[in-house]
Amino acid sequence: MNAARIKMLETFRAEDPTDPFPVYALALEYQQTDREKARQLYELLLDKYADYLPTYYMAGNFFMEQDDLTRAGELWQHGLVIAKAQADYGTMKELQAALDALE
């Protein structure tokens, strides 16, 4: 965990609460050191910024690492629906590969 980076991301988050990127970046920062904080941030992203596509792959990986394979699969599946709606074919391929590996 990089304290300076976290401080900077918190500043960005405060400056523009409509931007999901700082929340996403914070979740990634906390993922290895404070799993509960990372979980809270992923849940916030999924609730408040449901169309922010990068969340689904990384949150799915996070929950898979927590041995919550059901939640990981649900996130990747939901992300796949959003990726299709956004015509983001690269992300669709990535999410489908994650789902295929899960099965």
N, C-alpha and C positions, 0 to 999 in steps of 0.2 A: 504494500500500500504506500502510495506516494502522498504524503501529507500536503505538500505544496500543490499538487495536481488536484487533490480533493478540495482544498480551499478555493482554488481557481474555479472549479466546476460548480461549487456551491455559490460563488459570486455570480457566475453566468446564469445559474438557475434562478437566483433572486432577481437578477436584472430582467429576465424574460421568462416568466412562469408558463408561457404558452409553448416554449420550445422543448420538445422531448429529449433532444440530444444530451443536454447536461445530466438529466436523470438517468438516461441510458449509460452514459460514460461512468457515472457514479456507481451504478449497479455492477458494471464490469470491474471497477476499482475494488469494490467491497467483496466481490465474489470469492476471493481467496482468503480474506482475513476476517470478515464478519458476515457469515452466511445469512444470519437473520436480517441484517440491514440490506443485504443484496436482495433477499426474498421480498422485503417490503418495497424496495425500489422497483423490482420487476412487477409486483402486483399493482403498484401505482401506475406504471407505464401501461399495463394491460387494461386498467380501469379508465384512466384519464386520457391516454393517448393511444386508443385501440387501433388506429390506422397507421401507427408508426411501425412499419414492417420489420426493421432490423431487430426489434424486441423478440419476435417469435422464435427465431433460430437460436439466439443466445439464451433466452429464458428456457427454451426446451432443453438445451444442453445443461443449463444449471440444474433443472429439476431431474434430469437423467443422472447427473452426478450425485444427486441426493437420493438416488434409488427410487424416485417417483416416476416410473416409466409411463404410467397412465397419464399423468399431468404433462409430461414431455410430449407424448403422442398427441394429446389434445391441443397443445399449443402449436405444434408443427402443422397439424391438420387445419386449425383455424388460420394460421399464417398462410397456408397454401391457398385458402379461399380468398384471403385479402390480396395475396400476390396475384392471383388470377384476375381479381377485380381491378387491380392497378396495372395489369399487363406487364408485370415485372417477371420476365421469363427466367432470368438468372436466379432470382430468389426462389421462384417456383421449383427450379431444378435442385437447388440446394435443400429446400425443405422436403421435397419428395425423396431425395437421397437419404435424408435423416430418417424419414418414416420407413423407407425400405430397410435400412439398417436395423431399425427397431424390431422389425418383424422377423 
